[in-house]
Amino acid sequence: MGEGPLEFHLVAGIRVTAIRAVGFLKGDKGLTAWAGFESLKPNRRRLILDSMDAWVGGSIDIGKRFHGWHSDSDPRVRECFVFKAREGNVGHRLYGFLYHPVLKNPAFVVCGLVSYAIKTARESDRAELLHAVAWGKRAYVVNLISEALARNEKHKTGGVG
């Protein structure tokens, strides 16, 4: 661990729906998703934002833009998720974990994005997936997500946040 305090930020401009939300985990050298996202060309960032919006709106996996590993034979990676964009022969990937907070709606799920990778091979690197899942299992990380959701709810209802 290093760099500074961990933070979780919901993605600006992407709504939190009754079923889904997405955000970036920041503050550790192993957390590269935000910097990777910011480094993308504007049209690739827009594509990923559009994919995030589709996902929070309820779209099921769109293999070329986002998907999970919920039916993978390795149960350790079933809570992984990826948003992706191609640029020529290069695939840009934002890997994260899925977290189901215990709130009023047990079907609600948050995608916490943790790492950025450039991919040229067909299969995803299992180490990348396991890295993402490991972050989602840390109690202080899920507490950060719950705090961000609470701040978002206060903001929506006119509270101070």
C-alpha positions as a printed NumPy array, in Angstrom:
array([[  0.   ,   0.   ,   0.   ],
       [  1.179,   3.51 ,  -0.555],
       [  0.623,   7.004,  -1.941],
       [ -2.178,   8.231,   0.296],
       [ -5.52 ,   7.467,   1.837],
       [ -7.795,   5.215,  -0.148],
       [-10.81 ,   6.868,  -1.754],
       [-13.796,   5.602,  -3.693],
       [-15.504,   7.968,  -6.117],
       [-18.64 ,   7.284,  -8.087],
       [-18.077,   8.109, -11.758],
       [-19.089,  11.715, -12.426],
       [-21.917,  11.939, -14.929],
       [-22.94 ,   8.289, -14.522],
       [-26.142,   7.881, -12.576],
       [-26.642,   5.559,  -9.656],
       [-29.696,   3.492, -10.545],
       [-31.89 ,   1.254,  -8.427],
       [-29.79 ,  -1.721,  -9.517],
       [-26.235,  -0.546, -10.24 ],
       [-23.466,   1.985,  -9.672],
       [-19.848,   2.28 , -10.797],
       [-16.844,   4.066,  -9.347],
       [-13.065,   4.237,  -9.117],
       [-10.949,   3.168,  -6.169],
       [ -7.92 ,   5.473,  -5.79 ],
       [ -5.007,   6.1  ,  -3.447],
       [ -2.636,   3.149,  -3.822],
       [  0.07 ,   2.432,  -6.399],
       [ -1.748,  -0.819,  -7.257],
       [ -4.882,   1.124,  -8.198],
       [ -4.369,   2.169, -11.817],
       [ -7.917,   2.326, -13.242],
       [ -8.423,   6.068, -12.772],
       [ -5.045,   7.086, -14.22 ],
       [ -5.533,   4.65 , -17.106],
       [ -8.985,   6.017, -17.824],
       [ -7.704,   9.601, -17.744],
       [ -4.888,   8.671, -20.168],
       [ -7.304,   7.481, -22.868],
       [ -8.105,   9.565, -25.913],
       [-11.383,  11.481, -25.472],
       [-13.328,   9.256, -27.883],
       [-12.228,   6.092, -25.994],
       [-13.163,   7.687, -22.644],
       [-16.577,   8.588, -24.076],
       [-17.098,   5.004, -25.285],
       [-16.299,   3.65 , -21.829],
       [-18.581,   6.218, -20.168],
       [-21.373,   5.231, -22.567],
       [-20.743,   1.585, -21.663],
       [-20.902,   2.413, -17.953],
       [-24.183,   4.234, -18.498],
       [-25.621,   1.252, -20.394],
       [-24.506,  -1.128, -17.636],
       [-25.976,   0.904, -14.758],
       [-29.154,   1.186, -16.828],
       [-29.536,  -2.581, -16.744],
       [-27.933,  -3.813, -19.954],
       [-26.601,  -7.314, -19.737],
       [-23.064,  -8.15 , -20.828],
       [-22.108,  -6.641, -24.167],
       [-18.96 ,  -8.658, -24.857],
       [-17.216,  -5.998, -26.924],
       [-17.815,  -3.24 , -24.349],
       [-18.24 ,  -4.789, -20.882],
       [-18.758,  -8.133, -19.206],
       [-18.286, -10.159, -16.081],
       [-17.027, -13.649, -15.405],
       [-20.148, -14.905, -13.579],
       [-20.132, -18.301, -15.328],
       [-16.373, -18.849, -15.248],
       [-15.18 , -22.275, -14.113],
       [-12.9  , -20.549, -11.591],
       [-15.154, -19.309,  -8.76 ],
       [-12.435, -16.877,  -7.596],
       [-13.055, -14.583, -10.578],
       [-16.851, -14.642, -10.746],
       [-17.069, -11.226,  -9.063],
       [-14.76 ,  -9.57 , -11.632],
       [-15.983,  -7.08 , -14.204],
       [-14.391,  -5.202, -17.098],
       [-15.174,  -2.165, -19.215],
       [-13.261,  -2.076, -22.464],
       [-12.515,  -0.112, -25.611],
       [-10.461,  -1.03 , -28.656],
       [ -8.077,   1.224, -30.493],
       [ -6.701,  -0.56 , -33.531],
       [ -5.113,  -3.799, -32.3  ],
       [ -4.903,  -2.572, -28.722],
       [ -7.554,  -3.264, -26.124],
       [ -7.919,  -0.86 , -23.218],
       [ -9.343,  -2.536, -20.115],
       [-10.648,  -1.227, -16.806],
       [-10.899,  -4.161, -14.398],
       [-12.933,  -4.133, -11.238],
       [-14.888,  -6.157,  -8.725],
       [-18.606,  -6.444,  -8.12 ],
       [-19.859,  -5.69 ,  -4.634],
       [-23.393,  -6.223,  -3.342],
       [-23.859,  -3.812,  -0.413],
       [-26.386,  -4.794,   2.207],
       [-28.888,  -2.043,   1.606],
       [-32.637,  -1.928,   1.089],
       [-32.214,  -3.623,  -2.299],
       [-30.207,  -6.885,  -2.19 ],
       [-30.071,  -6.966,  -6.018],
       [-28.111,  -3.694,  -6.095],
       [-24.498,  -4.078,  -7.246],
       [-21.526,  -1.705,  -7.423],
       [-18.596,  -2.126,  -9.796],
       [-15.424,  -0.87 ,  -8.11 ],
       [-12.778,  -0.227, -10.766],
       [ -9.21 ,  -0.877,  -9.651],
       [ -6.858,  -1.472, -12.574],
       [ -6.099,  -0.465, -16.135],
       [ -4.435,  -2.772, -18.623],
       [ -3.532,  -2.785, -22.276],
       [ -4.471,  -6.108, -23.775],
       [ -3.399,  -7.653, -27.061],
       [ -4.086, -11.339, -26.258],
       [ -7.551, -12.892, -26.39 ],
       [ -7.721, -14.148, -22.808],
       [ -7.587, -11.866, -19.8  ],
       [ -4.655, -12.233, -17.436],
       [ -5.913, -14.211, -14.423],
       [ -3.55 , -12.278, -12.157],
       [ -5.341,  -9.067, -13.198],
       [ -8.705, -10.588, -12.296],
       [ -7.498, -11.904,  -8.939],
       [ -5.974,  -8.489,  -8.173],
       [ -9.373,  -6.851,  -8.749],
       [-11.256,  -9.358,  -6.619],
       [ -8.761,  -9.009,  -3.76 ],
       [ -9.544,  -5.297,  -3.438],
       [-13.26 ,  -6.014,  -3.24 ],
       [-12.779,  -8.329,  -0.265],
       [-11.211,  -5.671,   1.99 ],
       [-13.564,  -4.381,   4.68 ],
       [-12.264,  -0.799,   4.523],
       [-12.831,  -0.752,   0.748],
       [-16.468,  -1.798,   1.049],
       [-16.881,   0.797,   3.819],
       [-15.581,   3.463,   1.404],
       [-18.148,   2.338,  -1.168],
       [-20.965,   2.502,   1.385],
       [-19.867,   6.013,   2.406],
       [-19.802,   7.168,  -1.245],
       [-23.302,   5.777,  -1.797],
       [-24.554,   7.516,   1.353],
       [-23.03 ,  10.838,   0.194],
       [-24.691,  10.381,  -3.198],
       [-28.056,   9.682,  -1.552],
       [-27.747,  12.804,   0.666],
       [-26.891,  14.882,  -2.399],
       [-29.945,  13.542,  -4.283],
       [-32.27 ,  14.276,  -1.379],
       [-30.867,  17.724,  -0.697],
       [-28.777,  16.754,   2.306],
       [-25.275,  17.925,   2.955],
       [-22.65 ,  15.637,   1.511]])
